[in-house]
Amino acid sequence: MHINAITSQSSSLEEINRILRGQLQWMLFLRVVLYTLLLGVSFFLGNPEYNAIVLPKHLFILLILTVYLTSIGSAILLAGMQSHLRTFAFCQNLLDTFFASLLVYFTGASQSIFSTVFFFPIISGGLITPRKGGLIAAAAATLQYATILGLEYNFYYPSYFSLYNFVPVHSISFCLEHISVKGLTFFLAALLSTMFGNRLKKTEAALSSTIRSYDELAILYKQIFDNINTGIITLNADDIITSANEATGHITGYHPSFLIGKKISALFPSLRLRTEASRLSDDLVKNDGTQIRIGYSISRLPQSEHPLPEARKAQILDENKKLVTLRNIGEIEKLERQLRQREKMAAIGMMSAGIAHDFRNPLTAISGSAQVLAAEFSTDISEESQSNYELATIIVRESNRLIATIADFLKFARPENATKIWFSLGGCLNEVIQVCRANPSWPATCRITMQFDSNLDIWADERQFFTVFSHLINNAVAYCPADREEIIIAAHEQADNNGQAEMLIDISDNGPGIPQNLHEKIFEPFFTRRADGTGLGLAIVRQTIHEHQGTIKIGKSEAGGARFTISLPLP
């Protein structure tokens, strides 16, 4: 607080010195102008018909040169002066009263037509240095005028006065009367100029404070305007962008200075400007061509009350000004999807608990009984027994499929915590492939190629990744062309953008591939393109990989099919 006070006081002192310096420069300039005009008038009044005492030519030149040289020297001194400006102002006022005394003395003393020149240093002193300047100048002017009258009373005046009808003062009372009247007038002018000077000083101080407050407020508003995360665009009546903040540049990819002056519909044609609503959303194409999801609102700028008729006319034009706010809601919608996913998982969890309790045990009993019947019917070679054997086999197969579906429900709804260990990637995949080939529906023509070091290990939960690989391989085989099934599994270690080691595992096939618009959708629970699928396999895969702080992405394989790329961080 103390440092701020010192800084504010220093700033105020600099502002006062700046104003005082400017006033002194004006005073020096006006001095030159005033004496140039007065001496020009004196030269004009030198005509005998006016009977006015004027300076002789040599004194005229000497006085004007003195004023000019003194003013130039004072201006040079003022330019290099950093302090003591008030003392400099007092000295200049006293110098001006001396110049006025010289002019009055050499142009008729008590009969001079230029005695009012004394008011120049008095008024300027009262305005520039309000407290003492005017009074000091008035006192100096009074004393110097009294000195002039004293010299005139004692017959000390220039000899060329005799060329005019000059009658010197001859009584003390006349001198006192003139001194009293002039002195009273001088001090009255000093008091008035001091009063106006004080008021001017207060007004300047208030104005400076207001300007500083306005500048601070403008800087604060600019900082808020630029640092707020919401994009803000203002439009005029023709939908031309008049201002845009930094957040708008980050959202749209256009620099705010580029946006100003452009028609918003030319840059963002998808925005519905004629619809006033607090919550709109749309897909916006950025400057780099990428597409993002934005939420935006459009409102009219509030009208201000102006007393002037011209301002009211301008206000009519302001009615169509708009304020557009933008926000990237891609992450928000992603969070909403995740929330819906959690709600869906909670519902699945409750349902799977009931399914596990009510269906698993009866299905196990049905499957066991059907296996016993199938074993009995298989020993009888009669046609009826063979038919019964086939029906019992169907019961066993479908019961086992239902039991597997229930197991998938439980795995997805109640994921287990990952227990990470180092294990052989090749060994885990060999076990998966062995189990897959034991399935009677597995195609004998399927060829699986592993393109990685046989000693490569990964850091993960081996049992959970057995399930992940099983789902991905079975899913790949289902879409491969019949009798030409080909699956390629590649893996290698690398460092990510932050220098962290990670394992990349690619599982590719030669099937038709996955359309771009389904890259996210296929991981949603219950979405499937297979007639015999449950829509939970890939959802379980992504859930397990996310539990390992990894990612899974979809691309296109070299064989034209789909490629699933798993990225796992390594310790």
Stockholm file with secondary structure:
# STOCKHOLM 1.0

chainA/1-571         MHINAITSQSSSLEEINRILRGQLQWMLFLRVVLYTLLLGVSFFLGNPEYNAIVLPKHLFILLILTVYLTSIGSAILLAGMQSHLRTFAFCQNLLDTFFASLLVYFTGASQSIFSTVFFFPIISGGLITPRKGGLIAAAAATLQYATILGLEYNFYYPSYFSLYNFVPVHSISFCLEHISVKGLTFFLAALLSTMFGNRLKKTEAALSSTIRSYDELAILYKQIFDNINTGIITLNADDIITSANEATGHITGYHPSFLIGKKISALFPSLRLRTEASRLSDDLVKNDGTQIRIGYSISRLPQSEHPLPEARKAQILDENKKLVTLRNIGEIEKLERQLRQREKMAAIGMMSAGIAHDFRNPLTAISGSAQVLAAEFSTDISEESQSNYELATIIVRESNRLIATIADFLKFARPENATKIWFSLGGCLNEVIQVCRANPSWPATCRITMQFDSNLDIWADERQFFTVFSHLINNAVAYCPADREEIIIAAHEQADNNGQAEMLIDISDNGPGIPQNLHEKIFEPFFTRRADGTGLGLAIVRQTIHEHQGTIKIGKSEAGGARFTISLPLP
#=GR chainA/1-571 SS CHHHHHHHHHHHHHHHHHHHHHHHHHHHHHHHHHHHHHHHHHHHTTSGGGCCCCCCHHHHHHHHHHHHHHHHHHHHHHHTCCSCHHHHHHHHHHHHHHHHHHHHHHTTGGGCTTGGGGHHHHHHHHHHSTTTHHHHHHHHHHHHHHHHHHHHHTTCSCGGGGGTTCCCCCCHHHHHHHHHHHHHHHHHHHHHHHHHHHHHHHHHHHHHHHHHHHHHHHHHHHHHHHHCSSEEEEECTTCBEEEECHHHHHHHSSCHHHHTTSBHHHHCTTSCTTCCCSCEEEEEECTTSCEEEEEEEEEECCCCCCCSHHHHHHHHHHTTCEEEEEEECHHHHHHHHHHHHHHHHHHHHHHHHHHIIIIIHHHHHHHHHHHHHHHHHHTCCSHHHHHHHHHHHHHHHHHHHHHHHHHHHHHHHSCCCCCCEEEEHHHHHHHHHHHHHHSTTSCTTCEEEEESCTTCEEEECHHHHHHHHHHHHHHHHHHSCTTCCEEEEEEEEEECTTSCEEEEEEEEESSCCCCGGGTTGGGSTTCCSSTTCCSCHHHHHHHHHHHTTCEEEEEECTTSSEEEEEEEECC
#=GC SS_cons         CHHHHHHHHHHHHHHHHHHHHHHHHHHHHHHHHHHHHHHHHHHHTTSGGGCCCCCCHHHHHHHHHHHHHHHHHHHHHHHTCCSCHHHHHHHHHHHHHHHHHHHHHHTTGGGCTTGGGGHHHHHHHHHHSTTTHHHHHHHHHHHHHHHHHHHHHTTCSCGGGGGTTCCCCCCHHHHHHHHHHHHHHHHHHHHHHHHHHHHHHHHHHHHHHHHHHHHHHHHHHHHHHHHCSSEEEEECTTCBEEEECHHHHHHHSSCHHHHTTSBHHHHCTTSCTTCCCSCEEEEEECTTSCEEEEEEEEEECCCCCCCSHHHHHHHHHHTTCEEEEEEECHHHHHHHHHHHHHHHHHHHHHHHHHHIIIIIHHHHHHHHHHHHHHHHHHTCCSHHHHHHHHHHHHHHHHHHHHHHHHHHHHHHHSCCCCCCEEEEHHHHHHHHHHHHHHSTTSCTTCEEEEESCTTCEEEECHHHHHHHHHHHHHHHHHHSCTTCCEEEEEEEEEECTTSCEEEEEEEEESSCCCCGGGTTGGGSTTCCSSTTCCSCHHHHHHHHHHHTTCEEEEEECTTSSEEEEEEEECC
//
